[in-house]
Amino acid sequence: MDKILVEVFVPALARTYDAYIPLTTKLYKVETLLTGAIAELSNGYFAPTRETVLCERTTGSVLDIGMSAQESGLHHGSRLMLI
């Protein structure tokens, strides 16, 4: 399975995390994994809700969670935001 390294900024924490995500897994699964990991790494300061979304950091556009990272055009070094 091919993976890419992305940067995930969490405004609620004012922190950035680096994460490897699989290219072919749908983003709804990736979002679930990222929110769980960040909640754990932040000792519960980040509490994801049903409204939590994964966006492109530079444009602010919400990613389609029904697509894979590859289908969304993500690549090594993509900058994302979890809000």
Sequence and secondary structure as in RCSB ss.txt:
>XXXX:A:sequence
MDKILVEVFVPALARTYDAYIPLTTKLYKVETLLTGAIAELSNGYFAPTRETVLCERTTGSVLDIGMSAQESGLH
HGSRLMLI
>XXXX:A:secstr
  EEEEEEEETTTTEEEEEEEESSSBHHHHHHHHHHHHHHHTTTSS   TT  EEETTT  B  TTSBTTTTT  
TT EEEE 
